[in-house]
């Protein structure tokens, strides 16, 4: 009787151990902080390296002074510039670039963490903007007219390369829609190039 009880207990313990190991394997070990790659930082001169943006603004041919971008931050960088022509109250532009380097992401026990590029792509995929075909990097655009003349535009451009997403907000007046979209994408491309 005692030997049967001992044998039964030993079998039950063995089954519990195997089941516990199986569940532990299925769930996986928790991801350690060192397994998740951090986001990188950029230099303080990133926006300056993008250069004079006056050629991408309305009435560029009449602008005599360079229009440069000012920078805030170095982990998530914001570059801004604006130009209101002194010759006309009807010409203006505002540009804001947000350059975000992504780090890795914990996807939970039993799953490999996303690397920075995968995390950036996941964010880019979720954007509701329209994809732009035939571009060197994944790109999306959104355009909306302001006013009724069709000469004032708000453009949102999103470009992703590796671990970086660049978002450009471009407000221009007067401007044709196509020209405004091309200017926003050109700014995004410059920023992507400088983050390589």
N, C-alpha and C positions, 0 to 999 in steps of 0.2 A: 504494500500500500504506500509506504513512504517512498519507495523507489519510483513508483508510478507518478507520485506527486512531484518528485524532483525532476523526473524525465519530462513531465508535462510542463512544468515551470520553465525548464531549459528550452524546450521547443517554442513555447510562447515568447520567451525572451529573444530567441533567435529570429522568429518571424517579425517581432517588433523592430529588431535591429535592422533587418533587411528592408522592411517597409520604411523605416525612418531614413535609411540611406537613400532609398529610391525617391522618396519625397524631397529630400535635401538636394539630390542630383537634379530632379525635375525643376525645382524652384531656382536652383543655382545659388552661388555665393553672392552676397551683396557686393555691389561695385565699390571699389575703394576710391577715395578722392584722387589719388595719384593716377588712376586709370582714365580720368576725364581731363582731356587736354584743355588748358586755359586759352582764352582769347588773347591775341597779341595786341600790342600797343603800337601807335605810330608816332613819328617825330612831330615836334611842335611846328615844323615848317611845311607840313603836308599841303595845306591850302595855298601857301605861297608858291609852291612848286607847280601848281596848276596854272599859274601865270595870269596874264592880262585876259579878262573875259569880255572886254568891250566889243570885240568882233562878233560875239554871239548875242549881243543885246540889240534891240531896235535902234534905228538911227545910228548904227555903229560908225558909218562913214563920217558923221558930223562930230563924233566924240574926239576931243583932242587930248584928253588925259586918260591914262590907263585906269581900268576898273579892276581892282584886285579883291580877292576873297579874304575875309578875316576868319580866323580859326578859334574854335572853342573845343577843348578836350583833346585827349590823345588816345583814349581807349575807344570811345565812340566819338568820332570827330564831326563837328558841324562847321561848314564853310558857308558864309553868307556874303552877298554883295547886292547893291542896289544902285540904280542910276535913273535919275529923273532929269531929262534934258532941260537946260536953262533956256533954250530957244523956244520950247513949246511945252505947254502944260499937258499936251495930249500924248507925250512920249514918256514911257516909264517902263522899268523892268525891275524885277526882284528875283534873286536866285538863292536857293538854299540847298546845299548838298549835305546829306547825312551819310557818313561812311561808317559802317558797322562791321567790325571783325567779330566773327562768331567763335566761341569756344565749343568744346564737346558738350554732350548732353547725356545725362543718366537716363537710360530707358527702362530701368527697373531690374530686379533680381532675375537672373537667368538669361538676360539679354546683354549683348555687347553694347557699350555706350557708343553714341554717334560720335564720329570725329568732327572737327570744326567744319569741314567742307560739306559733310552730309547734313549737319545742322543748318547751315546757311541755305542749302538747296531745299531742305524741308520748309524753311520759312518762305523762300522765294516761291515755291510751288503753291503756297496757301494765299498768295496775293491775288486779289480779284481783278487786277489790271489785265489788259489783253496782251497776249504774247506777240512779239515781233519776230517774224521769220527772217532767215538769212542774215543773222548777226553773228559776229565773232564770239560773243558771250550771251548766255541766256538773258533776254531783255523783255521788258513789259512796258506798256504805255497806257496812259489814261489822259483824255483831253476833254476840257469843258470850256465852252464859250462864256465870256462875261459880257454883259450888255447885249445890245441888239444889232450892232454893226458887223459882227463877225471878225473884228480886228483885235479883240482883246481875248487872250487865252490863258487858262491855267493848265499847265502840263505837269503830270506826274510820270517820271521815268524810273524804272527799277532795273538795275543790271547786277548780275551775280557772277563772280569768278572765284572759284575755290572757297575760301572761308570768309569772303568779303561780299557784302551787299551795299551798293550805292543807290541811294534814293535822291532824286533831283526834283525839287519843286521849282517850277519856272513860271513866273507871271510876266506877261509881256503885252505891251500896247504901244503903237499898233504893230501887229504881226500876223502873218498868214499862219494858219494852223500847221501846215507841213513844215514851214521854216522854224516855228517854235518847237515842234517835236524833234526836229533834227538838231537844234541847238541844245535841247535838254539831253538828248542821247550823246552828243559830242562831249558835253560836260561830264556825263557819267563815264564815258570811255576814258577821258583824261584822268579822272580819279582812279578808275580801275588800274590804269597803266602805272600810276604813281604808287599804288599799294603792292605792286609785284615784289 
